[in-house]
Amino acid sequence: EVSMRRIICKNGNDYLIFGESYSPFVLLEATGLYEVSAEVYQTENGMLDGSTYIGSNVKVRNIVLTVSNKNLHGVNRQRLYDVFKPKTLCTLIYEESDGSFNEKRSIDYYVESIVNDGVGNSNRTTTISLICPDSYFSDTSDTNVTMTGWDGLFTFPHAFKAEQFATKRKDKLMVINNASTSDFVGMEISIKAEGNALNPKVLNVTQDAYIKVGTSLKPLNMVYGDEVIISTLQNNKNVYFIHDGVKTIINEYVEEGSNYIQLLGGDNTIRYFSDEGEDNLLVSVKFRQKYLGV
């Protein structure tokens, strides 16, 4: 079966779809989707052969789309300008299917350039260059892991009798698998209080690194309904506190020596603590698997 692919470029709620048929554009070519390029750092060894490897990093990804439209050139050109706005963080979604294989991945980008040939009354071609600061693709939805929370037992239709409506899961130590092709995958860690708690802490045992919110000099006292959200994403390393429905950034509460812990490739053992009220916490983790290409 012939493989079908399409690319969706989103700017907020606005988007354009590029595929193998006009709608109103047809995708002629897409580069930068399948390639992986790394910068390798090394040092010469004087009179010795070869060099010593220091490290490497994956280079910024440059995706270039070449698209065509065959009518309403002025209107469709304006649609491109509406969706591909410079200085705006946007998202590209890649979809491919051949009946037995289905793939859907996304990557964020900034617009580098839009070049339209602007001539002729038939098909006109536009080349769109996109720069992706985070060169990894990711799943289009989060992987959610509940460490401590409530599992509902109540269903309909129902005959009422003496029974439990829910059970509380208590996994203060849990192994989370990061199947990505990338180390250091950011997380969003939610810590909700069902009662009083003091200075929550999350430890990545595998990495031997932790983040603690609240100290003896600047304690974070949580009460019922409060929530701490620890974001360790590449472009969003912050700690948020929600109290009475108001969300604020509280990075000043982060203990010295803390790290915005991320997931290494493979299994990661995660443990949470608090100075007081550990049993009153509901903890969950969400992240997105990352890939070197589509």
BELDACOR-V761530 format. One record per backbone hydrogen bond with DSSP energy under -0.5 kcal/mol. CO is the residue of the C=O (numbers start at 1). NH is the residue of the N-H. If there is no record, write none. Layout:
CO;NH
CO;NH
This chain:
4;97
6;95
7;9
7;18
8;10
8;93
9;16
10;91
11;14
14;11
16;9
18;7
19;27
21;19
25;19
25;23
26;28
26;68
29;66
31;64
33;294
37;59
38;40
39;41
39;57
41;54
41;55
43;52
45;48
50;45
52;43
55;41
57;39
61;63
61;132
63;65
63;130
64;31
65;67
65;128
66;28
66;29
67;126
68;26
69;124
72;76
73;77
74;78
75;79
76;80
77;81
78;82
79;83
80;84
83;85
84;86
85;88
88;90
90;109
91;10
92;107
93;8
94;105
95;6
96;103
97;4
98;100
101;98
103;96
104;140
105;94
106;138
107;92
109;90
110;131
113;129
115;127
124;69
125;117
126;67
127;115
128;65
128;130
129;112
129;113
130;63
131;110
131;133
132;61
133;135
137;291
138;106
142;144
143;287
145;147
145;285
147;171
149;169
150;152
151;167
158;160
161;163
165;153
165;154
167;151
167;169
169;149
170;172
172;272
174;176
174;270
176;178
176;268
177;179
178;266
184;186
185;263
187;232
188;190
188;286
189;230
190;192
190;284
191;228
192;194
192;282
193;225
197;222
198;275
198;276
199;275
200;213
201;273
202;211
203;205
203;271
204;208
204;209
209;204
210;259
211;202
212;214
212;255
218;215
219;221
220;199
220;222
222;197
223;226
226;193
227;242
228;191
228;230
229;231
229;240
230;189
230;232
231;238
233;236
236;233
236;238
238;231
239;250
240;229
241;243
241;248
242;227
243;246
245;247
246;243
246;248
248;241
250;253
251;254
253;214
255;258
259;261
263;185
266;178
268;176
268;270
269;205
269;206
270;174
271;203
273;201
276;198
277;280
278;281
280;194
281;283
282;192
283;147
283;148
284;190
285;145
286;188
287;143
289;139
290;181
291;137
